[in-house]
């Protein structure tokens, strides 16, 4: 299956933001130009990346995504003759701290247990619903040490999902933190196209 333009553009937008938002990057997006109060969960992702990207692709976001939905990481739009639902999941297995005037990954903290708390396999299974009409996307943004972020976790996830995952177009890419803080960022997505199109 060909990777859709929506997914290509979303992945590119997450990486572009990560490279341009100095010093926070994607890791601390809710602190980017936030003043003294960080934004609620996922609001930065919606304001700076997801909403501008889907609007550029001619989806309408007017009155479709309320504050409570954004906080839960759910975004809704209309366009191209169908509805679009995007869900965002973030997971960080690292902690970035300020050391003097620089930010670096703290080598003394490991938050690997956060992955288990996501229950991502259950979430993906819930997306494979025969009655759903419209387009659905589950986005995963993760931060991890090492050159292959979440390698073992995703291998286990794919094995656990088996044929369930075949109805989705899976895409992923990763890159080293552009701000030199000693971790990798993973952007992955599962895309279920509209069955009617």
N, C-alpha and C positions, 0 to 999 in steps of 0.2 A: 504494500500500500504506500502511496506517495505521501510524504510529510506535508500537511497543509500549510498554507501561507500564514495562518493564524499562529501556529506553533513556532514556525521559523521566526516570525516577528517578535513573539513574546520572549523567546530565548535570547534573541539578539538584544532586546530592550533591557532585560535583566543584566546582561553582561555589560552593556554600555553604561548603565547607571552605576554599576559596581566600579567601573574604571573612572568615571567622571566625578563621583561624589567623594571628595577628599575632605577629611580623613576617614569618615564613617564607612563609606562603601555600602554594599548591600547588607553586610552583617548588622549594621546599626542604622538602618534606613529610617526608623522612627525617630531618631535623633537629628536627622538631616534638616537643617534650617528650622528646628523646632523651638528655639528659644530655651527657656528654663524647664518646660514641661515636655517630655517625650510624647509622641502621638500614641493613641491606643494601638493595640496589635493589628497588624495588616493594613492600617490606614496609609502608611507611607507607600507600601506596595501598590495599593489602589490608586493613590494620587499621582505618583511619579512614574509608574510603569504600566500597570494593567489598563487603567482607564484611557490614558493617552494612546496606547497601542491599539486597543479595540475600536476606539473612535476613529483613528486614522484608517482603519480597515472598514469603516462605514457601518459599524454597529452603533445603535442608539443606547446610551446608558441613562437617559433621562428618567428619573423617578423609578428606577428599577432596583437600585441597590441602596438600602437604608443603612444607618449607622450600626445597628445591631448585626446586620448581615456582614458588614465589613469587619467588625470585630471578630466574628466567627470565621472569617476567611472565605466568605461566599460572595460572589459577584455575579450580577445578572445583566443581560443586555438583549436587545432584539436586533436582528439584521439578516439580510440575505434570505428572507422568507421563513425564518425560524427563530426560536429562542436560543440563547447561549447561557450556559451556567459554567462559571469557573470557580473551582475551589482551590485554595492555597494552603499548603502545609509546610511549616518551617521546622527544622530540627538542627540544633547545634550541639555537636559533641565536644565543643571547645568553649573556652571563656577568654574573651579579649579584655585585657586590662591596660590601664594607662601607667606607664613607667616613665616618670619625668614628663617630657614633652612628646613621647612616642607611645604608640599602641602596639602591643604584641600579644600573641596567644600565650596564655598562662600554662606552662608545662606541668604544673602541679594539680591540675583539675582535669578530670575525665568524666564527661557526661554521657557515656555510652548508653546508660539506662534510659535516656530520653527516647531513643529509637523504639524500644519496646512499648513505651507508653503511647506511641502514635497509633498502634494497631492498624497499620496501613493496608494489610491484606484484607481485613474486614471492610475497610472503607472502599477499596477498589471493587470488591465483590458487590457492594451495595449499588455501585454505578452500573452494573450489568443488569439492567432491568428491561424486560421486553416491552413494557408499556410506555417507556419514556420516549417522548418525541422532542426533538431538539438536539442541540450540540452540547456536549459536555467535555470539560477539561479538568483534570486534576493535576495541579502543579506542585512540585516538591522542590524546595530550596533548602540545601543542607550545607553545613560547614563542618569540616573534619580535618584531622592531621593526615599527613602522608599524601603521596602522589595519586592514589586511587580512592577518592572519598566514597565511603559507604559501600565498598566493593563486596564485602562479605554479606552485609545486610541485604543488598539488592539481589545477590545470588540466591540467598535463602528465600527472599520474597518471590522471585520468579519461579522457583521450584515449588513453593507453597501454592501459588496461584495456578500454575499449569495452564490448562485450556481456558480458564476464566479470563485470562489476560489477552487472549487472541482476538477478542472483539474490539480491542483498543489499538491505537497506533502509539507505540512507546518510543519516546525520544529522550536522549540525555546528552549532556556535555558538561565538562568541568574545566576549571582554570585555577591557577595559583592566585591567591589574593593579590590584587594589583597594588596594594598599599604596603606590601612587605611584612605582614604580621604573622607569617608562618603557618598558614593553613590553606586548604583548598575549598573552593565553592563548587557544589554540584547543583545543576539545574536539570530536573527531569520532569517529564509530563506523560500522562496517559490521555489520549484524545479519542473520544467517541463521536464520530461525525453524525449529523442528522440522518436518520434512517430514511426520511422522506425525499432527500435530495439526490 
